[in-house]
Amino acid sequence: MSNIDYSEKIPNNVNLSEDRTLQRALEQWQPNYLSWWQDMGPDGSQDFDVYLRTAVSVDPEGWAQFGHVKMPDYRWGIFLNPAEKDRKIHFGDHMGEAAWQDVPGEYRANLRRIIVTQGDTEPASVEQQRHLGLTCPSQYDLRNLFQVNVEEGRHLWAMVYLLHKYFGKDGREEGEALLERRSGNEDNPRILQAFNEATPDWLSFFMFTYFTDRDGKFQLCALAESSFDPLARTTKFMLTEEAHHMFVGESGVGRVIQRTCQAMNELKTDDPAKLRAAGVIDLPLIQRYLNFHFSVTIDLFGADESSNAATFYSTGLKGRYEEGKRVDDHQLRGQTYKVLNVVNGQLVEKEVPMLNALNEVLRDDYIKDSMAGVGRWNKLIEKAGIPLRLTTPHKAFHRNIGALSGVKVSPDGRVMSESEWAAKVNEWLPSDEDRAYVHSLMGRVVEPGKFANWIAPPVMGINRQPVNFEYVRFN
């Protein structure tokens, strides 16, 4: 079924009304979710009418409609891609068998852990972004923030449906816990460290949606290969929504760069002090934010050598990015992959079994994809006639997980002493002064068609609307 039933209390395309027990359980969870949204969703925005897109179908063409909606009234629900007839498992030890429609008992704990970890990131990012609406650079950007927020909420619903339907009492308890953890809370934090970091300003938000939502894309792509068919179908539709989040990040950073380059040409200077006096964000500062968000995000892929990653792949729970396009045996027995270690103060590659290096494989795919967007930002700088170029730092830079955890490595890949690192770190990562400066720019601009001084307007509006359209009505 591709169309979504909006006559139900919980919109869905999974025939929820035919499973009364599940329907009742989810209807009990729904008020708790709405209570979490009121407490932890976008600050002070409950009565705004926001020009949001809502999924009406899971067909790739024409799957969403647009209209002004109050966010607490947004129709969150459960939408899975249509089932693929006679789908077969296409990697791991069960290759060639029919895809599972239920959870095999022996993989229950691992599958639940995968779903909970993914599910936990969704409300976490809403919590991290909770206060950003109070300092939005334009109404257009405010609407994009709110669209990202409601879709992260929808992705939480997607994971909670799987927990409730396939994991019984354990799943229901995990669903409650997803609403109880809080980003950055000392006593009950979110599961992954990147989702406990503050997102204090809009440059951080754009970097987060470019880099960290891209991690989401790669994790969801790996889960879309899963032998557990309901998980694969769920994550495939989540990917349709995820694309917008990365667009918000890439275009947001691009617009900051454009405005900076414009000011550099007008003032005929690349002096950060002069550019800051003019109220724009200098390119070296953008580079430091890029370094921070890139390095924090690549830690999300986990340790470079991981027996869990090997188990998840061999048992068919989680594939590789674009598994179907790869030309190997899809079981990886006897294959190797290079990972980095530090030996005698030098970064050295070592060959390890590929099954154990699957986190690193996914990380390397991610890095390649991230670098492509940085290349597009550099084209904007080049077009403005400015010689500086942004770069992604070496993957050993500022790492806090795996073999490279805590090793001091420069952005160009040189292992260094603690004292060298301490002397240079403020050139490579945002300093307190940098963050305070960016924070000082964060005024609130909400008049349609007006933009903060530090960011350029977009080329076009949302859904073919003009840039000065009333995207948010403040009631």
Steps between C-alpha positions, in 0.01 A plus 500: 500500500658829396238751618483603863176478697443836671158405637674302776602645835855394403548552123655189347533276197547177698132411563541589866124467568527126427731452801295629793759416767775688317265789423406534867867488609597773253198711591619483862849610391363790291405735792845443654656593167291818477593587857870454409446727194339770718789481749796447267384599149572841345488764772201737501370385162194292587249751358683592180349398165796357310516424127590131534507205266312193618541153351182384324644201317818294484520512120823673395300744285261741670541356848446824696260790521568850637287723719497711817475276808549551873786270595321323789226416243747358246381154396791284613458136413636168375594477134688207343610459141290240317610140554718351227343172389710193588789716626812295570785559745790626290802493735641317801460141617130481403552620142238364262242424772166683514517837680361480856155638571550432873804529726697175528532421870879471496538853352239666715735683741729631225212619280336675792828673584541621139144636488525668841834666416362635171172601668683687777670737254168634371357669813856590605551730203162671566618563858837630380324745265226601744601866547621581148168648390556789741803616296398410143670696218177506292149366479612268219765348729259477792261297286784267393598446864141410587473263202814318614358483854162349407669245274741394773187453711350284223816292485464435872148371429644271232740336746245483783255317272764230439575473873131470591405260222793260509652516851205466738539630856873571451417710195232697683744577783765611250240724334433672833873537569544682166279776641676505838864549398606860438778642284787617720336384825763378747278237660314371194681609182439393141682183394751648252731781609450722190133522599590640841696794351332841508382655171526859626491699176391479137847436359512193728151403380597521133819300565300245703240451227773473235736267686301322772180450300727356230611241756126431533479446125784245507368315805149489349639379166683217681178411689295520177698189391389305812369147474228607747259626235290740716820684603620523137163633384481753786848643446452527122214742555693687771772563239246682281449751783868511606611653167341834595698516826831475313377760249432739791857450621679520166304801372519671843880481520516596131296816566724596795803459272338709223428787737856489639653500151278793404625697803864404426465639148316815611756575772793365297632309802544149636585629850273311745492799739373734228245245379375447854470875542276489190286231667579199279660163577859480372602194298766374749228493768271304264791258448533449878128426535531259207795324670304461824177366349675270255718342770217459750284340231752248371529371859131401470597212270661325797835331557710425190514132599174362635382148566145641528519637145617156381211331683238745369619437143547122515160452661336723239385777734687791340660514156748735340414825324361405156559130569320402178744697283812333640670226301628250754362189669292707752635277776852645519671184618875533463480863384699776670481878539751761613453684831727756667706446814770706665839327517805683640330837460403437137165418337534157342249302295440139598296232326222346707216262409242706310215362711660662805564827313144565377464814715811631324359404157184699574706789643712516182187499279364783715824702479497479119138621493572784746799620298282537190286764678809682627612509136172672409559760775847560354345571160307788662827639640676451165214674315548801731866512392638419847802264520427330837350146494321303773621147570382202700762417765686169509281223637735454798447863607321563833377142541351364821416142412693193381876463449539873427319614813684786668799486262605856415498534120502823296238558228762405239568166671814561707525331842609758754580544869250627758687832521502550120128423493425742783690777319307451175155374598333844478607520135323171431192483724259778602628690804275647769560837332388360161183357646427822690540699177263271305256514791513882490369495140194295590222757496145404397385598150141403419369758253421315172782541247747651751826322594762546771812684383723190530310278254395538134139436391432167325474485121138383521226445757336178622266309269523770231385769744679838487788559744289770674202265549344489850647163599413544867193682632555617854157487661 
